[in-house]
């Protein structure tokens, strides 16, 4: 009996030891989960609206400038090929600087990288205000952050996306990215409307054309300084924990396990961006001016309506993705928009061209929040800044080449009137959609498995 009792007590001790071991293991796993998604204290909660605020201010500035940037450069005496080359060098410089900053953001600190980006944005605006020399303008464009379109450039988008993904659970990510893009589209729309009509107002009140455009550039530079102040108020909650950063730093461009999928996505995104770079908003504004004689105020109104619809479409994308999946949403909303893009220059009158152009935006941006969410979903948490940075760089490199081609095409009057860049862009984007579907339809994000 004593032997049986001893064995019973021994088994109870072993069982209790195993229970303690399981409890400790469960506790450690809980800690790891808490590290991956930090606790939602008041400071962390405030980071999300602060990131939305910086997005709104930045996209307002981009839209504000995009309507007049090509027109401003033409006023300085630059030709279409020179303007296209400057935009190409702008995006190429942005690609290099963004690659350097975003692939190191998780080691250096995301707040520091965002602050540096805002300083570069303010510096570029001031550089464009202070000189008309072509070489100096190129240097300011390469070193600084200045957008020839109403789209995000610089390190901001990549670092903000990875920060939001760090603060949010998987099931909330796509919806939050949809609202994030909606805010940006509305801000860009309001910026385009304000910039176009401000230039028109100043000219109607005695300002010269060149001086009215310089005033808009000064506002752009001031926006960079406001962003600097806001980024400095972000909390440490957006940062990757120190134990995660060195592991991502050991790979190629901050990538290790996610390298293959990110590189494949990047090559496809570069094709899409090359096609998009053919029709940056500044060049589209220039085409509407030359083809139909549209003034700055009307141009601002056109892009206002287009970007409002783009914002709404981004919000609807989250609901469609929840039902049909991220890849399906990206591809099957993008193809119809590209068919409409091809048809825009074929329209014989301004109302028809504008109507189709604006209608295109009702579906053209549905792939943006879904693309961003998909990229964040298929990589490891400690590689998100690097993944967002590498894919953004691929897009920047792709987009950097094409404005020069647009400038050359626009220098031929027949091709300018035909809208050749719009036709080429739409065709290339359809090819991108088909390739993306073929390569990634079987690669599901965690929430779709």
C-alpha positions, 0 to 999 in steps of 0.5 A: 500500500505504501508503494502504491501511495508513493507512486500516486503522490509521484504521479501527482507531482509530475502532473503538477509539474507538467501543469506548471510547465504548460502554464509557463509556456502559455504565459510566454506565448502570451508575452510574445503575442503582446510584443507582436501587437502592443497593448492598446493604451491611450498613447497607442490609440492616439498614434492611429489618428495621428498617422491619419492626420499626417496622411491627410496633410501630406496628400493635400500638399501633393494634390495641391501641387500636382495641378500646377507643377508641370505648368510651373516648370513650363513657365520657367521655360522648360520643354516637354522632354525636359519636364519629363526628364526632371520628373523621371529624375525626381522619382529615381532620386526618391527611389534611392532615398526611400530604399535607404530609409525604409529598409533601415527604418525598423533598426533606426526607428520609424519616427526618425525616418518619418521626421527625415522625410518631412524635412526633405519634403520641406527642402524640396519645396523651398528649392523649387521656390528659390531657383529657376536653374534647371540643374538646381531644380533637378538636384532639389528634386533628386535629394528632396521629396516632391511629388509630380502626381497626387500619389504618395512618394518618399518613405512615408507610405511604407513606414506608416503602413508597417506602423498601422499593421503593427498596431492592428490585428490581421482582421482589422488591417484591410478595413483600416487601410481602406479608411487610410486610403479614403482619407488620402484620396479626399485630402488629395482631391481637396488639395487639387481643387484648392491649388487649381482655384487658388492659382486662378484666384491669384491671377485674377487679382493681379498676380503673374502666372509664375508668381501664383505658382510659386505661392503654391510651392511655398505652401507645399514646403510649409506642409513639410514643416507641419508634418515634422512636428506631428511625426515627433509626437508619435509614441514608441508603440509604433516601433518594432521591438529591439529583439526583432530588428536585428533578425530582419537586418540580417537578410537582403534589404531587411528581408529574410523569410519573405524575400522571394514573395516580396521580390516577385510582388515587386517586379509586378508592381514595377510594371504597374507603376511604369504604366502609371508613371505615363499618366502622372497627374501633372502630365494629365493636367498638361494634356487636358490643357493642350487638348481642350484648353482647360484652365487651372480652376477647372483642372482642379475641379476635375481632379477633385471629383476624380479623387473623391470617387477614388476615395469612396472606391477604396472604402468599398474595396474592403467589403468586396475583399472580405467576400471575394478575397484580396487578389480577386478584388485587386485584379477584377476591379482594376481591369475595367478601370484600365479599359476606361483609361484607354477610351479617355483620349478617344472621346471627341469632346471635353465633357465626354473625356472628363466624364469617362476619366472621372468614372474610371476613378470610381473603380481604379483605386480599389486595388490600392488598399487591397494591395497594401494589405496583401503585402503586409499579410504575406510577410513576417511582422518584423519584415513589414517596413522592409517589405513595404519599402522594397515594394514601394521602391520597385514602384518608384523605379518603374514610375521613374522611367516613364515620365521621360517617355511621356514628355517625348510623346507629348513633344510630338503634336500628333501623339499629344492630341492622340493621348498616346501615353494614356493608351499605352498605360491602359494596355500595360496595366491590363497585362499587369493584372493578368500576370498578378492573378496567375502568380498569386491567386493561390497565395492566401493571406492569413485571414482567408485561410 
